[in-house]
Structures are given as structure tokens and as C-alpha cells.
């Protein structure tokens, strides 16, 4: 009998399954160095952020928080990059699905500390020149930074790695066809808002809470125009590129359209309630439940429209019109005294 080589793969499984991102080992990995950097930097960054938050509002705590966000950003981006390399290696070995890139969940997770770090760094010059970060100008800048972060991470981790092209994600030039898609999406805003209002009305009967808009009424023309710029132009573009063009396309290739639609809608709705707070834990929970459930109709409509039209411009048209109508209604209600300004 010829002894088997202990280092050779199992003859029944000629290509051993590669370890996942949650398994801390460098054996069998295509990018062990990137994987280690991702894990260690993520852990160090989280610890630094936790210590900074517990330390209070001192200058040292602020510096530690900023440093922690920077390290965490490096860790999560490196982790997403390592995951993408592993998945592409598995796909080449015949062990992959239809999508061989980093998880949309991980890409979004990486965008959080990167966006927070960018906002903190932006807040320094804005504060020096006397512009409030939480004012209309600051909100436009923050939303724009977040959109840039989304686009940059998709470009770095997905497009530049050859996993998906912009065209495969339904992102095409802004031409006549794109304008038609924008208009098609905008036409769906009315029915979707009606469905949202019905769901919201039922929710408010069950949970007597008052949600706070991320873009509160400005009460004056310039502020309102800036709210429209942030909420009805910049935010829809950035979010549709992340949640529909990238995430829904990735999941549709691996899971099929129906599961991608449901997963994308849940993902979109959950992300929008992550930063909700309240006067108590119970109120915060109710606000989160209302905010989550009230976004399901538009989230499903955006995903369905993207999958049906094959273009990101259609959901951008719906998203922009949906947000614009809600902002206009909120502004008019505040100015008429129905809602507090």
C-alpha cells in the first residue's frame, strides 16, 4: 500500500473548502496578510472607540475616538478586501456562487466608520468658519460625504477587483434613456407614498410615538433648498448605488431575484433605523419598529423597480421623488403650524 501524503487534499474533495471570514486562521487563505490586518485592526479600533466613549468628552477621548475610527476603517476595508479575494479564489476553484465579491453587509459596515471619520474631519473646518455641522449646510456636506464613501468603497472593493462592473450593476451614463428611467421611477412615487401612509397610520395606532425626520423642516427658503439637495438628490443617488446597484445585484446573482428583493428591502429598512434614539429604551425600540416597518413598502418598490428595469436610474427617480414629496409636505406642515418647525 502506498502511504498517502498527509499534506495532499482529500481525494474525494480535490479542492478543500476555504475558511470563511469568521474563522481566525491564515491556513489556506489567498490573502493571509490582508486577513490578519483586517481582524487585528478591527479589534484594536473597536477597543479604542469603546475606551474613548467611556472616557467622556475630554480632548484626549476625542483624539482616541478619531484614531479608533481610523483604525477600524482600515480593519473593515481590509477585511472586506480579504473576503473578496477568498471568494474569487473559491469561485475559480469551482466552489463559488454567482457573486464572488465581499458581502454587501461587510461593505456597508466598512462605510460606517469611514463616513463618521470623514464627518469628524469635515466638522473641524466648518466649526472654524462658524458653520454648524448639524445645520442645513453641514447636513448637505455630511450626506455628500456618505455618498462619496459608498461610491468609493464599491469602486475599490467591487469594480476595481473585477467582481462587477458599473454596467452590470445597472449604472449607465446619464443620457436620454436614463431620463426616461428617472421619469418612470418618479411615476411610482404616488402609489408608494399612499402605501407608506397606510402602513404608517396603522403603526401609529399600535405605537403612539412621533418619529423625528433626519432632515427637519428648515422654516426658510435657503435651508429648505439645502434639505431638498441633501434628501432628494444626493442621498437617493448614494443609497441606490449601495442598496440596489451593488447589494441587490450581488444577492440576485447568488440567491435569485426574489430573495435578493426581500433581503435588500430588509437591509435598507434596518440601516435607516440604526441611529434612532429616544427618551427611554422603550421609546427608542418603538421608534425603531415604526421606522423599520414604515420603510418596507418603499424598500420593496425600489428593489422591484431596479430588478424589473435593470437600471439604477429608475429607483433613483422613485427615491428622489418620494423624499422630495415628504420633505415638501413636512415643510408646509411646519410652516402652517401643523407640525413644530
Protein Blocks (a to p, Z undefined) as FASTA:
>chain_A
ZZddfkbccfklmbacdddfklccfehpablmlmmmmmmmmmmmmmmmmmmmmnojafkl
mmmmmmmmmmmmmmmmmmmmmmmmmmmmmmmnopacfbdcdcfklmmmmmmmmmmmmmmm
mmmmmmmnopafklmklmmmmmmmmmmmmmmmmmmmmmmnomacfklnopacddfklmmm
mmmmmmmmmmmmmmmmmmmmmmmmmmccddddfbdcehiaklmmmmmmmmmmmmmmmmmm
mmmmmmmmmmmmmnojklmmmmmmmmmmmmmmmmgccfbfklmmmmmmmmmmmmmmmmmm
mmmmmmmnopaklmmmmmmmmmmmmmmmmmmmmmnomacZZ
